[in-house]
Amino acid sequence: MAEKAKKSKKDNKNLIIGCCAAIVLVIAIIITVVLVTNNNSLNDNYFVSDGTKYVLTVEADETDEEDEYAPLKTHLVYTYEGDAITGMKTYYVYADNASAQKAYDALKEAVGEEANTMELNGKYIIIAADEESYKDLKASDVKQQIEFMESLKNMNLEEGEDDTEEVEETDTETENEE
């Protein structure tokens, strides 16, 4: 009888260990799936400057290109550690996957051998810059440039609003004079 009790306790202990191991395994799988799906899906939340990257976004209407393959937006993403730039990628954003695929094919054909730095990810064409193009840049300089570009963009927006108000006032004055 004592042997049965010992065996029963041993079986329960093994069962508990097995259950705990299974739970840990399931949690690890869930975490892996969440991380993989989040890293593979680009969205607007990624294109925000944070403690690891600086992002400059250029809207399509800010460029002078009337190309059929022109993107809706372009994001320049500089990754950094401390004051050193560790990577630079350009993300061209298109309306949908099909538009991005057409532009990717045309761009790949145009650049030829240099196409190995290009990648297609859904509606994004991603071009990684070689280290030579950013090795002399400092993160503080990039931050300063992005802040300057943002201030210019904001000034242009404010001027556009002022112009609209002036036109509306002029129209109102003209109506009052008649």
C-alpha positions, -999 to 999 in steps of 0.1 A, spaced: 0 0 0 28 24 8 44 16 -26 11 25 -44 10 59 -25 46 66 -35 39 56 -71 8 78 -72 27 109 -58 54 103 -84 28 100 -112 11 132 -101 45 150 -99 54 139 -135 19 149 -147 23 184 -131 57 188 -147 44 177 -181 15 202 -179 38 231 -169 61 222 -198 32 221 -222 19 255 -210 54 271 -214 57 256 -249 22 270 -259 31 305 -245 64 304 -264 47 295 -296 21 323 -292 48 349 -285 68 338 -315 37 340 -338 28 375 -325 64 387 -330 67 373 -365 34 387 -377 41 421 -362 76 423 -378 64 413 -412 35 436 -414 44 472 -421 20 499 -413 19 536 -405 28 529 -368 63 518 -379 70 551 -396 73 571 -364 106 583 -349 114 566 -316 144 556 -296 159 534 -323 151 553 -355 144 586 -371 118 589 -398 113 615 -425 81 612 -445 76 629 -478 41 630 -492 35 625 -530 22 660 -534 55 673 -521 74 658 -550 74 671 -585 72 637 -601 44 628 -625 56 593 -630 31 565 -633 52 546 -608 55 575 -583 47 564 -547 20 579 -526 46 585 -498 82 580 -492 96 572 -458 134 576 -451 142 555 -420 175 559 -403 182 534 -375 208 544 -349 225 534 -317 239 563 -296 250 589 -322 259 564 -348 237 556 -378 234 518 -381 212 516 -412 192 536 -437 162 523 -457 138 540 -481 102 528 -481 81 537 -511 44 534 -503 19 525 -530 -19 524 -530 -20 486 -531 1 455 -536 -5 454 -574 7 490 -579 38 482 -558 45 451 -578 44 470 -611 66 497 -598 90 471 -583 93 453 -616 100 485 -635 125 497 -609 142 463 -608 146 464 -646 159 499 -645 186 494 -619 197 460 -630 224 445 -607 218 470 -579 184 455 -574 197 432 -547 192 460 -522 155 462 -531 127 442 -515 89 441 -520 67 438 -489 30 442 -497 24 477 -508 60 488 -499 92 488 -520 121 489 -495 156 499 -506 184 494 -482 213 519 -485 248 506 -485 269 514 -455 291 539 -475 262 562 -480 255 568 -443 287 559 -425 297 595 -419 263 606 -407 256 612 -370 222 605 -355 221 641 -341 227 655 -376 199 634 -390 175 644 -362 183 681 -369 177 677 -406 144 659 -401 133 686 -376 143 713 -402 123 696 -430 93 692 -407 94 729 -398 95 738 -435 66 715 -442 46 731 -413 55 766 -426 42 757 -460 10 744 -445 5 776 -425 11 798 -455 -14 778 -475 -40 784 -448 -32 821 -447 -37 823 -485 -71 807 -483 -82 831 -456 -71 861 -477 -90 848 -507 -121 843 -486 -118 878 -471 -113 894 -506 -144 876 -519 -165 888 -490 -153 924 -494 -161 923 -531 -196 911 -524 -201 938 -498 -191 966 -522 -216 955 -548 
